Amino acid sequence: MAIESSRNPGAFRDFEHDGWETVSVGYERHFARLTTQTVPAILDAAHVAEGMRVLDVCTGPGMLAGAAVKRGAQVVALDFSGKVIEIARRNVPGAEFRQGDAQALPFEADSFDSVVCGYGIIHVPEPQKALSEIRRVLKPEGFLAASVWEAAKPGNGFGLLFGAIRKHGDLNVPLPHGPDFFQFSEPDKLKAAIQEIEFRDAAVETVEQTWELADPLGVITAILEGGVRARALLCAQTEDVRNSISAAVVEGMRQYRSSDGVYRVPMPALVGSGRK
Ligand SMILES: C[S@@+](CC[C@H](N)C(=O)[O-])C[C@H]1O[C@@H](n2cnc3c(N)ncnc32)[C@H](O)[C@@H]1O
């Protein structure tokens, strides 16, 4: 499998960096309770345990780092956004934080027992570089575990959102070219990518997750306040188009409304793992 890269890595990295600096608070508000659901599966797949030296790449608000600290690991967490690091440092006083790029990790080779990465490799311009860097800093026999979203399809939240954008809007707005956001979103593809970086014992697990939202427009609000690429995609549509997309999402959300009035949207993830 050829791992896709950005055709303009510098511009895409700057776009992502500016985006995360802008939405750091919104990401925590809207997405942290969702991506927290992946944490036990990632830590288990990376065999994180007491006394291990663990690196959390693309830490965001630090949910993986915090849970690894609770398991008794010595945790270093990295993100390229200063604003994000500020939030994570507040959330996880027991971890050490570094600001840096996932594609050029500021660590010695062979220095971590496990490296975890929650929804990070789908945001870097050259995922192959980030995965190779993770392998480099792992000790021999050390474990990688990384999560990505399952492919957008009918029956999940991204399927609802992108279905509405595809139907009413324009997916080809001028944004810096980034790798396909869903390129690792099938078990076979994620496994092939892990094997391509020469990890052994590659495995992939599906994790069922539920996004609980009080408002049928909650998915759109979350993207506008806490997303980067999808936010730029929505913002690039005309107001009329955005209204049509919102109406389609509200209609599609009816299937997820429970008798208590809460919308429970399936947001499955894949967790891929391997050993150096
Ligand atoms: C989708 S969030 C994931 C946060 C958290 N790991 C989680 O599971 O919710 C992606 C994070 O990766 C960071 N990030 C994106 N590209 C990066 C890069 N090239 N180097 C380091 N961090 C990056 C962003 O700042 C953001 O905090």
The ligand as an SDF file (V2000), in Angstrom:
LIG
                    3D

 27 29  0  0  0  0  0  0  0  0999 V2000
   -7.4380   15.1880   16.3320 C   0  0  0  0  0  0  0  0  0  0  0  0
   -6.3850   15.8440   17.5390 S   0  0  0  0  0  0  0  0  0  0  0  0
   -6.1140   14.4080   18.5400 C   0  0  0  0  0  0  0  0  0  0  0  0
   -5.9300   14.7090   19.9950 C   0  0  0  0  0  0  0  0  0  0  0  0
   -5.9110   13.5060   20.9290 C   0  0  0  0  0  0  0  0  0  0  0  0
   -4.7710   12.6580   20.6790 N   0  0  0  0  0  0  0  0  0  0  0  0
   -7.1790   12.7040   20.8710 C   0  0  0  0  0  0  0  0  0  0  0  0
   -7.0950   11.4640   20.7900 O   0  0  0  0  0  0  0  0  0  0  0  0
   -8.2600   13.2790   20.9490 O   0  0  0  0  0  0  0  0  0  0  0  0
   -4.8750   15.9770   16.6560 C   0  0  0  0  0  0  0  0  0  0  0  0
   -3.7600   16.6680   17.4190 C   0  0  0  0  0  0  0  0  0  0  0  0
   -2.5630   16.5010   16.6550 O   0  0  0  0  0  0  0  0  0  0  0  0
   -1.8210   17.6960   16.6700 C   0  0  0  0  0  0  0  0  0  0  0  0
   -1.0150   17.6910   15.4350 N   0  0  0  0  0  0  0  0  0  0  0  0
   -1.4570   17.7480   14.1560 C   0  0  0  0  0  0  0  0  0  0  0  0
   -0.4120   17.6990   13.3120 N   0  0  0  0  0  0  0  0  0  0  0  0
    0.7090   17.5890   14.0560 C   0  0  0  0  0  0  0  0  0  0  0  0
    2.0890   17.4790   13.7590 C   0  0  0  0  0  0  0  0  0  0  0  0
    2.5380   17.4860   12.4980 N   0  0  0  0  0  0  0  0  0  0  0  0
    2.9640   17.3590   14.7880 N   0  0  0  0  0  0  0  0  0  0  0  0
    2.5220   17.3630   16.0820 C   0  0  0  0  0  0  0  0  0  0  0  0
    1.2310   17.4950   16.4250 N   0  0  0  0  0  0  0  0  0  0  0  0
    0.3250   17.5840   15.4240 C   0  0  0  0  0  0  0  0  0  0  0  0
   -2.8550   18.8120   16.7470 C   0  0  0  0  0  0  0  0  0  0  0  0
   -2.3320   19.9900   17.2900 O   0  0  0  0  0  0  0  0  0  0  0  0
   -3.9280   18.1700   17.6110 C   0  0  0  0  0  0  0  0  0  0  0  0
   -3.7500   18.4970   18.9700 O   0  0  0  0  0  0  0  0  0  0  0  0
  1  2  1  0
  2  3  1  0
  2 10  1  0
  3  4  1  0
  4  5  1  0
  5  6  1  0
  5  7  1  0
  7  8  2  0
  7  9  1  0
 10 11  1  0
 11 12  1  0
 11 26  1  0
 12 13  1  0
 13 14  1  0
 13 24  1  0
 14 15  1  0
 14 23  1  0
 15 16  2  0
 16 17  1  0
 17 18  1  0
 17 23  2  0
 18 19  1  0
 18 20  2  0
 20 21  1  0
 21 22  2  0
 22 23  1  0
 24 25  1  0
 24 26  1  0
 26 27  1  0
M  CHG  2   2   1   9  -1
M  END
$$$$
